[in-house]
C-alpha cells in the first residue's frame, strides 16, 4: 500500500513539474513609440486639447533633479494620484 502511494505521489509531482513549462519572457520596450500629449487649462478653451506628441527614447538613470514618470508595463491598471490642478 505504501509503495503504491509513493509511486502515485511521484507520478503526480513529476506531471506537475513538466506541465509548468516556462514561456520565454518578452521584454517590453517603449523605444521608438510615441505618446500623445493633451492639455487642460483653467480659464481657457483648452479642455483635453491635443498639443502634440512625444517620442520615447532610451536614457540612463535620470538625476534626482529631473522629473520622471516610470510605468510598469506588466501592470494592466495603475492608480494615479492627481497631476496638476486644472
N, C-alpha and C positions, 0 to 999 in steps of 0.2 A: 504494500500500500504506500509506504513512504517513498519507495523508488519510483512508482508511477506518478506520485505527486511532484517529486523533484523534476522528473522529466517534463511533465506538463508545465511547470513553472518556468523551466529553462526555455521551452519552446515559445511560450508567451513573451518572455523577456526578449528573446532573440528576434521574434517577429516585430516587436515594438521598436527595437533599435534600428532594424533595417527599414522599417516603414517610414521613419523620420529622416529621409534623405534631405540633406541641406541644399536649398536652392542658392545659386550664386547671387550675391547681393549686387545690385546695380546702383552705383553711387550717383546721386543727383548732382547735376551741375547747372548752375544758372548762367554760365558763360555764354555770351552772345545772345542772350534772351533780353527782351525789353519789358518795361513796365510803363503803364500809362499813369500820368500824374493829373489828379483832379484837385481843384481848389474851391473852398467855400469861404467867402469873406463877408463879415457882418457889415451892413451899411452899403452894400454894392449889389449889382445884379449877378454876381458870381455865386451860383449855387451848384456845387458839384460840376464846375466848369472844367472841361479838359484843357489843360495848359501846355501839354507836351508829353514827350516820352523820354525815358532814360534807358540806357543800355547797361546791363550788368557786366562788370569786369572783375577779374581776379586781382585781389590786393593782399598784401601781407597784413599781419595783425595791426589794426589801427591804434594810434596813440590814444591815451586817455582823454586828450583834449578834443578829439574828433567825435562827432555824433555818429553812431552806427546802429543799425537795426539788424538783428540776427534772426533768421527764420529757420525753423526746423522743418525740412520737407517731409519728415516721417510722420508729423502730426497733421491730421486732416483738418481739425478745427483748433484755432488758437484764440485765447481770450486777450483782448486789448483793453487797457485801462486808459481811456481818453487821450487824445492827442489834439492839442490846440484848444482854442476857446470859442470857435465860431459855432 
